[in-house]
C-alpha cells in the first residue's frame, strides 16, 4: 500500500530538468570563473536533489544558486561558522525544550496520569527538517559544502583538518525532507514504545520458586528486563539463591514470550501464589488468552513500519538497519557483525568458562551469562549499606559529585565545573543520561533507587550514567568546534559509562585491596564477561530486524516466534557448549529492542572500546585522558579510536588481556 505522504512529496519534487542544473552552474561560473565549475556542479546537484516545486521554479533555483554560492575561501570559513552556530542554537534550544517537556513523564514522583504522556509527546517543531529547507538554510549549506558518505569518511577522513570535518558534519545534518506528518507519527510510535518499556514492571510479590518460597515483599515489582536481571545477579549472594534465580529465569522467559498472566500484571491475584515455572496462579494453570501476549513485538513492528516509510527517502541507506549502521553508528554492518561473532567465538571462552565453573562450584547454567562479580561477591544488603554509608540518597550523591571527582584525580577547578553541572534525578524506567547542547546548560543523570535509599543498583547505574555525563560535558565544552560536539556514536559514550561504572567500588572505598595487576586482571575478565553477555542479544536483534525486512506484513505473534527461534539458534551456536541448553530464550530479553531499536550492539562495542581506552589509561592520568579523548570531536569511530588510543576498534586486546588475566588469577 503506497504512502500518500511520500507520494505527495515525490510529486512535488524534481521540478528541474538537466538543463536547469546546467544553467545554474553556468551562472556560478560566470560570476566566479571556471575554477569554480567542479565544486559548483556538485553543489548545484545537491540542492537540485532536494528542491521541490514549492521552493520555486527553474529561474528561482538558478538565482538562488548564483546568489548563495560562496567561492572565496575566507568567506566559506565565515559561512561555516555561521551555520555551525545557527544549527547549535536551533538544535540546542529544541533539545532543552523537549527534555523539559518530558521530565514529568520520565521521572518518578510527580505523576499526572493522562497528562504527562501528552505533554511528553508534544513536539514544538515537528517539521523542523522541512522548515530548514523551506527557509533555505539547508540549501545554503548543501550548495557550499560536500556531504560525504561513510565510504568517503572512512577512506579520506584521516587526512581532513578540523574545518573540513566541521563542514562535513554541517552538511550531513541535511538529509531527506521529512513530512511533518511522518515526523509526528515516528515520535508517537517511539514515545508509546518507551512508555510500554518504562511501565512494564512485573509484580513478583506473589512469585514462588520450585520449593514454594516467596522471595519478595507482597508489593514488589521489577522492571523488565533490567531489574529482573539485577535480582538474578543478586541471587549469587543469597542463601538458596539458585532457587531464586531459577524462578526469576522463568519470569524472564514469560516476559520474553508474552505468557505472563494478565492477572499478575494487573495485581488481581489477591495474594495467590504465582508459580512462573508452571505458569499457575493459586495452583490453576493460566490460559493463553489470559496472558499479556506478544505486545512487545507489536511495538517492534511499529518501529519497522515507521522505518519502512523512511526507507524510500534514503537511497544511500534504504533500510532502518543501514541507517543505524552507516548513518548513526558509522561502522559498517558487516564489521559490527564480525566483531560480535569474533567476540563470541574467541578461544578465550574455554578458559573463561572453566574460570566461571570454578568460581561457582558447579556446572554453568543460562543465568550465569549474567555473572559478573569476578572477585568475591558481597550480599546485596551489604552493598546497599555501603552505598548508604556514603550517600544517603540521590541528593547526597549529587552534592558530593565535585568531591567524588577530586578523589578520582580531577583537578579541583574541573571537578567543581563538572560536578556542579550534573543534576541527579530518579527515572521511572531504566537509568539514562542527557547531555547539555548549549553553553549555560548542564547534564542530567537519571538512575533508580530503592524505596528509602539509593541502594547498590541505583548507585551502580548512577556511576554508569556519570561516565556518560563526563563525556557529554567534555565533548560539549571542550570540543574543537560546535559542529564536532559529541563523540562519534553511542558506543563511544558507552565506553566511558562502563569505565566509570567500573570505579563504583573505589568511590565507596570498598575496592578490592589486591595489587594493581590483580585489579586490572579482574577488570579484563569482568569486561569480557559483560561483552560476551551482550554480544548475543546484539546478534539476535540484528538478525531479528533482517527477518522483519524479509517478512513484510508479519504479525506480532509471528515475530515473537521468529525471535525466539533466532535466540535459540544464537544460543545453540555460541553459548550452549558452555552454559547448557536454555529454555528461556534469554538472549531476547532486552527491552532495548522495544524502546531503542538496534541499540544493543553499541553496548558490545562500548565494552570493547572501553577496555581499549582503559588499557590505554593504565599508568596515565584518568582525568586528563578522559578530557583529551572526549575532546577529540565527532569524527568516525575508527578514526576517533586511532587518535584516542592508537588503534582501531578490535576484540584482540580485550581477549589477550582476559586470557593473561585468567592465567594469573587461576594461579
C-alpha positions as CSV (number, residue, x, y, z in Angstrom):
1,X,0.0,0.0,0.0
2,X,1.5,3.3,-1.0
3,X,2.1,6.1,1.4
4,X,0.2,9.3,0.5
5,X,2.7,11.5,2.3
6,X,5.6,10.1,0.4
7,X,3.7,10.1,-2.9
8,X,2.8,13.8,-2.4
9,X,6.4,14.6,-1.6
10,X,7.6,12.8,-4.7
11,X,5.1,14.6,-7.0
12,X,6.2,17.9,-5.6
13,X,9.9,17.1,-6.2
14,X,12.1,17.2,-9.2
15,X,10.7,20.4,-10.9
16,X,14.1,20.8,-12.6
17,X,15.4,19.3,-15.8
18,X,19.1,18.7,-16.6
19,X,19.2,22.0,-18.5
20,X,18.1,23.9,-15.4
21,X,21.1,22.4,-13.4
22,X,23.4,23.4,-16.2
23,X,22.1,26.9,-16.3
24,X,22.6,27.3,-12.5
25,X,26.2,26.0,-12.8
26,X,26.9,28.4,-15.8
27,X,25.6,31.3,-13.7
28,X,28.0,30.5,-10.9
29,X,30.9,30.0,-13.3
30,X,30.1,33.3,-15.0
31,X,30.4,35.1,-11.6
32,X,33.4,33.2,-10.1
33,X,35.4,31.8,-13.0
34,X,35.9,28.4,-14.5
35,X,37.9,27.2,-11.5
36,X,34.6,27.1,-9.6
37,X,33.0,24.7,-12.0
38,X,33.7,21.3,-10.4
39,X,32.5,22.4,-6.9
40,X,29.6,24.2,-8.5
41,X,28.4,21.1,-10.3
42,X,28.5,19.1,-7.1
43,X,26.8,21.8,-5.0
44,X,24.1,22.5,-7.6
45,X,23.3,18.8,-7.8
46,X,23.0,18.5,-4.0
47,X,20.5,21.4,-4.0
48,X,18.6,20.2,-7.0
49,X,18.1,16.7,-5.5
50,X,16.2,18.3,-2.6
51,X,14.5,21.2,-4.5
52,X,10.7,21.0,-4.9
53,X,8.1,23.0,-6.8
54,X,7.3,24.7,-3.6
55,X,10.8,26.2,-3.4
56,X,10.4,28.0,-6.7
57,X,10.7,27.5,-10.4
58,X,13.8,27.0,-12.5
59,X,14.6,30.7,-12.6
60,X,14.3,30.9,-8.8
61,X,16.6,27.9,-8.5
62,X,19.2,29.4,-10.7
63,X,19.0,32.7,-9.0
64,X,19.3,31.1,-5.6
65,X,22.5,29.2,-6.6
66,X,24.1,32.2,-8.2
67,X,23.3,34.4,-5.1
68,X,24.4,32.0,-2.4
69,X,27.4,30.2,-3.8
70,X,30.5,31.2,-1.9
71,X,33.7,30.9,-3.8
72,X,36.1,32.8,-1.6
73,X,37.9,30.5,0.9
74,X,37.8,33.1,3.7
75,X,34.1,33.7,3.2
76,X,33.4,30.0,3.2
77,X,35.1,29.7,6.6
78,X,32.9,32.5,7.8
79,X,29.8,30.8,6.4
80,X,30.7,27.5,8.1
81,X,31.0,29.3,11.5
82,X,27.6,30.9,10.9
83,X,25.9,27.6,10.0
84,X,27.6,25.8,13.0
85,X,26.2,28.4,15.5
86,X,22.8,28.5,13.8
87,X,22.4,24.8,14.0
88,X,23.7,24.7,17.5
89,X,21.1,27.3,18.6
90,X,18.2,25.7,16.8
91,X,19.0,22.1,17.9
92,X,20.1,23.1,21.4
93,X,17.0,25.0,22.3
94,X,14.7,22.4,20.8
95,X,16.5,19.7,22.7
96,X,16.2,21.5,26.0
97,X,12.5,22.2,25.4
98,X,11.8,18.6,24.6
99,X,13.8,17.4,27.7
100,X,11.8,19.8,29.9
101,X,8.5,18.7,28.5
102,X,9.4,15.0,29.0
103,X,10.6,15.3,32.6
104,X,7.2,14.5,34.3
105,X,6.9,11.5,32.0
106,X,10.4,10.3,32.5
107,X,10.9,10.9,36.3
108,X,9.4,9.2,39.3
109,X,7.4,11.2,41.9
110,X,5.1,13.7,40.4
111,X,2.9,11.8,38.0
112,X,-0.2,13.2,36.4
113,X,-1.8,10.3,34.6
114,X,-3.4,11.2,31.3
115,X,-1.5,14.5,31.0
116,X,2.2,13.7,31.3
117,X,2.4,11.5,28.3
118,X,0.5,14.0,26.2
119,X,2.9,16.8,27.2
120,X,5.9,14.5,26.7
121,X,4.8,13.7,23.1
122,X,4.4,17.3,22.2
123,X,7.0,18.5,19.7
124,X,7.4,22.2,19.3
125,X,9.0,21.8,15.9
126,X,7.8,18.6,14.2
127,X,8.6,19.9,10.7
128,X,12.0,21.4,11.5
129,X,13.7,19.3,8.8
130,X,11.3,20.7,6.2
131,X,11.4,24.2,7.5
132,X,15.2,24.3,7.2
133,X,14.7,23.6,3.6
134,X,11.7,25.9,3.1
135,X,13.6,28.8,4.6
136,X,16.7,28.0,2.6
137,X,19.2,27.4,5.4
138,X,19.7,23.8,4.3
139,X,20.1,24.7,0.7
140,X,22.9,27.2,1.5
141,X,24.7,24.5,3.4
142,X,24.3,21.9,0.6
143,X,25.3,24.3,-2.1
144,X,28.6,25.1,-0.5
145,X,29.7,22.1,1.5
146,X,30.2,18.5,0.5
147,X,28.1,15.8,2.1
148,X,30.4,12.8,2.3
149,X,29.0,9.3,2.8
150,X,30.5,6.7,5.2
151,X,32.8,5.2,2.5
152,X,34.3,8.7,1.9
153,X,34.8,9.3,5.6
154,X,36.5,6.0,6.2
155,X,38.7,6.4,3.1
156,X,39.7,10.0,3.4
157,X,38.7,11.4,6.8
158,X,42.0,10.8,8.4
159,X,43.5,13.5,6.1
160,X,40.8,16.1,6.8
161,X,41.5,19.0,9.1
162,X,39.1,20.3,11.8
163,X,37.4,22.7,9.4
164,X,36.8,20.0,6.8
165,X,35.3,17.7,9.4
166,X,33.1,20.5,10.6
167,X,31.9,21.3,7.0
168,X,31.1,17.6,6.5
169,X,29.1,17.4,9.8
170,X,27.2,20.6,8.9
171,X,26.2,19.3,5.5
172,X,25.3,15.9,6.9
173,X,22.6,17.4,9.1
174,X,20.5,18.0,6.0
175,X,19.1,14.7,4.8
176,X,15.7,14.0,3.3
177,X,12.9,16.4,3.7
178,X,10.7,14.6,6.2
179,X,7.0,15.4,6.1
180,X,5.7,16.8,9.4
181,X,3.0,14.1,9.5
182,X,5.6,11.4,9.3
183,X,7.8,13.0,11.9
184,X,4.8,13.3,14.2
185,X,4.0,9.6,13.7
186,X,7.5,8.5,14.3
187,X,7.6,10.4,17.5
188,X,4.4,8.9,18.7
189,X,5.5,5.4,18.0
190,X,8.8,5.9,19.8
191,X,7.0,7.5,22.7
192,X,4.5,4.7,23.1
193,X,7.2,2.1,22.9
194,X,9.3,3.8,25.5
195,X,6.3,4.2,27.8
196,X,5.5,0.5,27.4
197,X,9.0,-0.4,28.4
198,X,9.1,2.1,31.4
199,X,5.7,0.8,32.7
200,X,6.4,-3.0,32.3
201,X,7.1,-3.8,35.9
202,X,6.4,-7.4,36.7
203,X,4.8,-7.9,40.1
204,X,6.9,-10.6,41.8
205,X,5.5,-10.3,45.3
206,X,3.4,-13.5,44.8
207,X,6.1,-15.3,42.8
208,X,7.2,-18.7,44.3
209,X,10.2,-20.8,43.4
210,X,10.2,-24.6,42.9
211,X,10.0,-25.1,46.7
212,X,7.1,-22.8,47.2
213,X,9.2,-20.0,48.7
214,X,8.3,-16.3,48.2
215,X,11.4,-14.1,47.7
216,X,9.9,-10.6,47.7
217,X,7.6,-8.4,49.8
218,X,4.0,-8.5,48.6
219,X,4.0,-5.2,46.7
220,X,7.4,-5.6,45.0
221,X,7.5,-5.3,41.2
222,X,10.6,-5.5,39.0
223,X,11.1,-3.5,35.8
224,X,11.6,-5.9,32.9
225,X,14.2,-6.9,31.9
226,X,16.7,-4.7,33.9
227,X,15.6,-5.2,37.5
228,X,14.6,-8.9,36.9
229,X,18.2,-9.4,35.7
230,X,19.6,-7.5,38.6
231,X,17.7,-9.7,41.1
232,X,19.0,-12.8,39.2
233,X,22.5,-11.4,39.7
234,X,21.8,-10.7,43.4
235,X,20.9,-14.4,43.8
236,X,24.7,-15.2,43.8
237,X,24.9,-13.6,47.2
238,X,21.7,-15.1,48.6
239,X,21.3,-18.3,50.6
240,X,19.4,-20.7,48.3
241,X,19.9,-18.1,45.6
242,X,19.9,-20.7,42.9
243,X,16.2,-21.4,43.6
244,X,15.5,-17.7,43.3
245,X,17.5,-17.5,40.1
246,X,15.6,-20.4,38.5
247,X,12.2,-18.8,39.4
248,X,13.3,-15.4,38.0
249,X,14.6,-17.0,34.8
250,X,11.1,-18.3,34.3
251,X,9.7,-14.8,34.9
252,X,12.2,-13.6,32.3
253,X,11.1,-16.3,29.9
254,X,7.4,-15.4,30.3
255,X,8.3,-11.7,29.7
256,X,10.0,-12.7,26.5
257,X,7.3,-14.9,25.1
258,X,4.4,-12.8,26.5
259,X,3.0,-15.6,28.7
260,X,2.9,-13.6,31.9
261,X,-0.7,-13.8,33.3
262,X,-2.6,-10.5,32.9
263,X,-4.0,-11.1,36.4
264,X,-0.4,-11.0,37.8
265,X,0.5,-7.8,35.8
266,X,-2.7,-6.2,37.0
267,X,-2.3,-7.3,40.6
268,X,-5.6,-9.2,40.6
269,X,-4.3,-12.4,42.2
270,X,-5.3,-11.5,45.8
271,X,-2.0,-12.9,47.1
272,X,-2.4,-16.3,45.3
273,X,1.0,-17.8,44.6
274,X,2.3,-17.4,41.1
275,X,4.5,-20.3,40.0
276,X,6.2,-18.9,36.8
277,X,7.8,-22.3,36.0
278,X,4.3,-23.9,35.5
279,X,2.5,-20.6,35.0
280,X,-0.1,-21.3,37.6
281,X,-1.8,-18.8,39.9
282,X,-3.1,-20.4,43.1
283,X,-2.4,-23.8,41.5
284,X,-4.6,-23.1,38.5
285,X,-3.0,-23.1,35.0
286,X,-3.2,-19.8,33.2
287,X,-4.9,-20.0,29.8
288,X,-3.1,-18.5,26.8
289,X,-5.8,-15.9,26.2
290,X,-5.4,-14.7,29.8
291,X,-1.7,-13.7,29.3
292,X,-0.2,-10.4,28.1
293,X,0.5,-11.9,24.6
294,X,3.0,-10.6,22.1
295,X,2.5,-6.9,22.8
296,X,6.3,-6.1,23.0
297,X,6.6,-7.5,19.4
298,X,3.8,-5.3,18.2
299,X,5.9,-2.3,19.3
300,X,8.9,-3.6,17.4
301,X,6.8,-4.0,14.3
302,X,5.5,-0.4,14.7
303,X,9.1,0.7,14.7
304,X,9.6,-1.2,11.5
305,X,6.5,0.3,9.9
306,X,7.9,3.7,10.6
307,X,11.3,2.8,9.2
308,X,9.6,1.4,6.1
309,X,8.1,4.9,5.5
310,X,11.5,6.5,5.8
311,X,13.2,3.9,3.6
312,X,12.4,5.5,0.1
313,X,13.8,8.8,1.4
314,X,17.3,7.4,2.0
315,X,18.6,5.9,-1.3
316,X,22.1,5.7,0.2
317,X,20.7,3.8,3.3
318,X,17.4,2.3,2.3
319,X,16.6,0.3,5.5
320,X,16.4,1.1,9.2
321,X,19.4,-1.3,9.6
322,X,21.5,0.6,7.1
323,X,20.7,3.9,8.6
324,X,21.6,2.7,12.1
325,X,25.0,1.3,10.9
326,X,26.0,3.7,8.2
327,X,24.5,7.0,9.3
328,X,24.1,6.7,13.1
329,X,26.8,4.3,14.2
330,X,29.2,5.0,11.2
331,X,30.6,1.5,11.4
332,X,29.7,-0.9,8.5
333,X,27.1,-3.6,9.4
334,X,29.4,-6.4,8.3
335,X,32.2,-5.1,10.5
336,X,30.0,-5.0,13.6
337,X,28.6,-8.5,13.0
338,X,32.1,-9.8,12.5
339,X,33.2,-8.2,15.8
340,X,30.2,-9.8,17.6
341,X,31.0,-13.2,16.3
342,X,34.7,-12.9,16.9
343,X,33.9,-12.0,20.5
344,X,31.6,-15.0,21.0
345,X,33.9,-17.5,19.2
346,X,37.2,-16.4,20.5
347,X,39.2,-19.3,22.0
348,X,39.4,-17.4,25.3
349,X,35.8,-18.6,26.0
350,X,37.2,-22.0,27.0
351,X,39.3,-20.9,30.0
352,X,36.7,-18.2,30.8
353,X,34.0,-20.9,31.2
354,X,36.4,-23.0,33.3
355,X,37.0,-20.0,35.5
356,X,33.3,-19.5,36.0
357,X,32.7,-23.1,36.9
358,X,35.5,-22.9,39.5
359,X,34.1,-19.7,40.9
360,X,30.5,-21.1,41.2
361,X,31.5,-24.6,42.1
362,X,29.0,-26.2,39.7
363,X,28.2,-26.6,36.0
364,X,27.2,-23.4,34.3
365,X,23.5,-22.6,33.6
366,X,21.9,-20.0,31.3
367,X,21.5,-17.3,34.0
368,X,25.3,-17.5,34.5
369,X,25.8,-15.3,31.4
370,X,24.9,-12.5,33.9
371,X,27.6,-13.4,36.4
372,X,30.0,-10.5,36.7
373,X,31.4,-10.5,40.2
374,X,34.9,-11.8,39.4
375,X,36.2,-11.0,42.9
376,X,34.3,-12.3,45.9
377,X,30.8,-11.1,45.8
378,X,29.1,-9.4,48.7
379,X,25.4,-9.8,49.7
380,X,23.0,-7.2,48.3
381,X,22.3,-5.9,51.8
382,X,26.0,-5.3,52.5
383,X,26.3,-3.4,49.2
384,X,23.3,-1.3,49.9
385,X,24.7,-0.5,53.3
386,X,28.0,0.6,51.8
387,X,26.2,3.0,49.5
388,X,24.0,4.4,52.3
389,X,27.1,5.0,54.4
390,X,28.4,7.4,51.8
391,X,25.3,8.6,50.0
392,X,22.1,8.7,51.9
393,X,20.2,9.3,48.7
394,X,20.4,10.7,45.2
395,X,20.6,14.3,46.6
396,X,23.6,13.4,48.7
397,X,25.2,11.8,45.7
398,X,24.7,14.9,43.6
399,X,26.0,17.2,46.3
400,X,29.1,15.0,46.6
401,X,30.0,14.9,42.9
402,X,32.7,17.5,43.0
403,X,34.4,15.7,45.8
404,X,33.9,12.3,44.1
405,X,35.7,13.7,41.0
406,X,38.5,15.1,43.1
407,X,39.0,11.7,44.6
408,X,39.2,10.2,41.1
409,X,42.0,12.6,40.3
410,X,40.2,15.5,38.6
411,X,41.8,19.0,39.2
412,X,39.7,21.0,41.8
413,X,38.5,23.6,39.3
414,X,37.4,21.0,36.7
415,X,35.8,18.8,39.5
416,X,33.8,21.8,40.6
417,X,32.9,22.8,37.0
418,X,31.8,19.2,36.0
419,X,30.3,18.2,39.3
420,X,28.0,21.2,39.7
421,X,26.7,20.8,36.1
422,X,25.2,17.4,36.7
423,X,21.7,17.1,38.1
424,X,20.8,13.7,39.6
425,X,17.2,12.5,39.2
426,X,15.2,9.3,39.7
427,X,13.8,7.8,36.5
428,X,10.6,5.8,36.2
429,X,12.3,3.3,33.9
430,X,16.0,2.5,33.4
431,X,18.8,4.9,34.0
432,X,19.9,7.3,31.3
433,X,21.9,10.4,30.8
434,X,21.1,13.6,28.9
435,X,23.7,16.0,27.6
436,X,24.0,19.8,27.5
437,X,23.5,21.1,24.0
438,X,24.1,24.8,24.7
439,X,26.5,26.7,26.9
440,X,24.8,27.5,30.2
441,X,23.1,24.2,30.5
442,X,24.2,21.1,32.4
443,X,23.9,17.4,32.1
444,X,21.2,15.2,33.6
445,X,21.9,11.9,35.3
446,X,18.9,9.6,35.7
447,X,19.1,6.5,37.9
448,X,16.9,4.2,40.0
449,X,16.5,3.9,43.8
450,X,15.1,1.6,46.5
451,X,12.1,2.8,48.4
452,X,14.0,4.8,51.0
453,X,17.6,4.8,49.8
454,X,19.7,4.9,46.7
455,X,20.9,1.3,47.0
456,X,23.7,-0.5,45.2
457,X,21.7,-1.0,41.9
458,X,20.9,2.7,41.8
459,X,24.4,3.7,42.7
460,X,26.0,1.3,40.2
461,X,23.7,2.7,37.5
462,X,24.5,6.3,38.6
463,X,28.2,5.6,38.1
464,X,27.5,4.3,34.6
465,X,25.5,7.4,33.8
466,X,28.2,9.6,35.4
467,X,30.6,8.3,32.8
468,X,28.1,9.4,30.1
469,X,27.8,12.8,31.8
470,X,31.6,13.4,31.9
471,X,31.9,12.5,28.3
472,X,28.9,14.8,27.5
473,X,30.3,17.7,29.4
474,X,33.8,17.4,28.0
475,X,32.6,16.8,24.4
476,X,30.3,19.8,24.7
477,X,32.5,22.4,26.4
478,X,35.9,21.3,25.1
479,X,35.0,20.2,21.5
480,X,37.2,21.7,18.9
481,X,34.2,23.3,17.1
482,X,30.5,23.4,17.6
483,X,29.8,21.1,14.7
484,X,32.1,18.5,16.3
485,X,30.5,18.4,19.7
486,X,29.8,14.9,21.0
487,X,31.6,11.7,20.4
488,X,31.2,9.7,17.2
489,X,28.4,7.4,18.3
490,X,26.7,5.9,21.3
491,X,29.3,3.1,21.5
492,X,32.0,5.6,22.3
493,X,29.9,7.3,25.1
494,X,29.2,3.8,26.4
495,X,32.9,3.2,26.7
496,X,33.2,6.0,29.3
497,X,30.0,4.9,31.0
498,X,31.5,1.4,31.5
499,X,34.8,2.9,32.5
500,X,33.3,5.0,35.3
501,X,30.9,2.2,36.4
502,X,34.0,0.1,37.0
503,X,35.1,2.6,39.6
504,X,31.9,2.3,41.7
505,X,33.5,0.3,44.5
506,X,36.5,2.6,44.5
507,X,34.2,5.5,45.1
508,X,32.6,3.7,48.0
509,X,36.0,2.8,49.5
510,X,35.4,-1.0,49.2
511,X,37.5,-1.7,46.1
512,X,39.5,-4.9,46.2
513,X,42.6,-4.2,48.2
514,X,44.8,-6.5,45.9
515,X,47.6,-5.1,43.9
516,X,47.1,-3.1,40.8
517,X,47.8,-6.0,38.5
518,X,45.1,-8.1,40.1
519,X,42.7,-5.2,39.9
520,X,43.4,-4.9,36.1
521,X,43.1,-8.7,35.7
522,X,39.7,-8.6,37.4
523,X,38.6,-5.7,35.2
524,X,39.7,-7.6,32.0
525,X,37.8,-10.7,32.9
526,X,34.7,-8.8,34.0
527,X,34.7,-6.8,30.8
528,X,35.0,-9.9,28.6
529,X,32.1,-11.5,30.6
530,X,30.0,-8.4,30.0
531,X,30.9,-8.1,26.4
532,X,30.1,-11.7,25.6
533,X,26.8,-11.5,27.5
534,X,25.5,-8.6,25.5
535,X,27.1,-9.7,22.2
536,X,24.5,-12.5,21.9
537,X,21.4,-10.2,22.3
538,X,23.1,-7.8,19.9
539,X,23.3,-10.5,17.3
540,X,19.8,-11.7,17.9
541,X,18.4,-8.2,17.4
542,X,20.3,-7.6,14.2
543,X,19.1,-10.9,12.8
544,X,15.6,-10.2,14.1
545,X,15.5,-7.0,12.1
546,X,16.7,-8.8,9.0
547,X,13.9,-11.2,9.4
548,X,11.4,-8.4,9.7
549,X,12.5,-6.9,6.4
550,X,12.4,-10.3,4.8
551,X,8.9,-10.9,6.1
552,X,6.8,-7.8,5.5
553,X,3.3,-8.0,7.0
554,X,4.4,-10.3,9.8
555,X,2.1,-10.4,12.8
556,X,3.4,-9.8,16.4
557,X,2.9,-13.5,17.1
558,X,5.0,-14.4,14.0
559,X,7.7,-12.0,15.0
560,X,7.7,-13.4,18.5
561,X,8.1,-17.0,17.3
562,X,10.9,-15.9,14.8
563,X,12.7,-14.0,17.5
564,X,12.5,-17.0,19.9
565,X,13.9,-19.2,17.1
566,X,16.7,-16.7,16.4
567,X,17.6,-16.5,20.1
568,X,17.6,-20.3,20.3
569,X,19.9,-20.6,17.2
570,X,22.4,-18.0,18.5
571,X,22.4,-19.7,21.9
572,X,23.0,-23.1,20.4
573,X,25.8,-21.8,18.2
574,X,27.7,-19.6,20.7
575,X,26.6,-20.4,24.3
576,X,25.2,-23.8,24.8
577,X,28.6,-25.6,24.8
578,X,29.5,-23.7,28.0
579,X,26.2,-22.8,29.6
580,X,23.9,-25.7,28.7
581,X,20.5,-25.6,27.0
582,X,18.3,-22.6,27.5
583,X,14.5,-22.9,27.8
584,X,14.1,-19.2,28.4
585,X,15.5,-17.8,25.2
586,X,17.2,-15.3,27.4
587,X,19.1,-13.6,24.6
588,X,15.8,-12.0,23.5
589,X,15.1,-10.4,26.9
590,X,16.5,-6.9,26.4
591,X,13.8,-4.3,26.4
592,X,16.1,-2.0,24.4
593,X,14.8,-4.0,21.4
594,X,11.4,-2.4,22.1
595,X,12.3,1.1,23.3
596,X,15.6,1.8,21.4
597,X,15.7,-0.4,18.2
598,X,19.1,-1.6,17.1
599,X,20.9,0.0,20.0
600,X,22.3,-3.2,21.7
601,X,25.4,-3.5,19.6
602,X,26.5,-0.2,21.0
603,X,26.9,-1.8,24.4
604,X,29.0,-4.5,23.0
605,X,31.1,-2.1,21.0
606,X,31.2,0.1,24.2
607,X,32.7,-2.8,26.2
608,X,35.4,-3.4,23.6
609,X,36.2,0.3,23.1
610,X,36.1,0.9,26.9
611,X,38.7,-1.8,27.5
612,X,40.9,-0.4,24.9
613,X,40.5,3.1,26.5
614,X,41.1,1.7,30.0
615,X,44.1,-0.3,28.9
616,X,45.5,2.9,27.3
617,X,44.8,4.8,30.6
618,X,46.7,2.4,32.8
619,X,49.6,4.4,34.3
620,X,48.2,7.6,32.9
621,X,46.1,10.5,34.4
622,X,42.4,9.3,34.4
623,X,41.0,12.8,34.4
624,X,43.5,14.2,31.8
625,X,43.0,11.4,29.4
626,X,39.2,11.5,29.8
627,X,39.3,15.2,28.9
628,X,41.7,14.7,26.0
629,X,39.8,11.7,24.4
630,X,36.4,13.2,24.9
631,X,37.6,16.5,23.3
632,X,38.7,14.9,20.0
633,X,35.5,15.7,18.3
634,X,32.9,13.8,16.3
635,X,34.9,12.1,13.6
636,X,34.3,8.5,12.7
637,X,34.6,5.9,15.5
638,X,37.5,4.2,13.8
639,X,39.5,7.5,13.4
640,X,38.4,8.6,16.9
641,X,39.9,5.4,18.4
642,X,43.1,5.7,16.4
643,X,43.5,9.2,17.8
644,X,42.4,8.2,21.3
645,X,44.4,5.0,21.8
646,X,46.5,4.5,18.6
647,X,44.4,1.6,17.2
648,X,41.0,0.9,15.6
649,X,38.2,-1.0,17.3
650,X,39.4,-4.5,17.9
651,X,38.4,-7.5,20.1
652,X,42.0,-8.8,20.2
653,X,43.3,-6.6,23.1
654,X,40.4,-7.5,25.4
655,X,40.7,-11.2,24.6
656,X,44.5,-11.2,25.1
657,X,44.3,-9.3,28.4
658,X,41.5,-11.6,29.5
659,X,43.5,-14.7,28.7
660,X,46.5,-13.5,30.5
661,X,44.4,-12.5,33.5
662,X,42.8,-15.9,33.7
663,X,46.2,-17.4,33.8
664,X,47.3,-15.2,36.7
665,X,44.1,-15.4,38.6
666,X,44.0,-19.2,38.2
667,X,47.4,-19.5,39.8
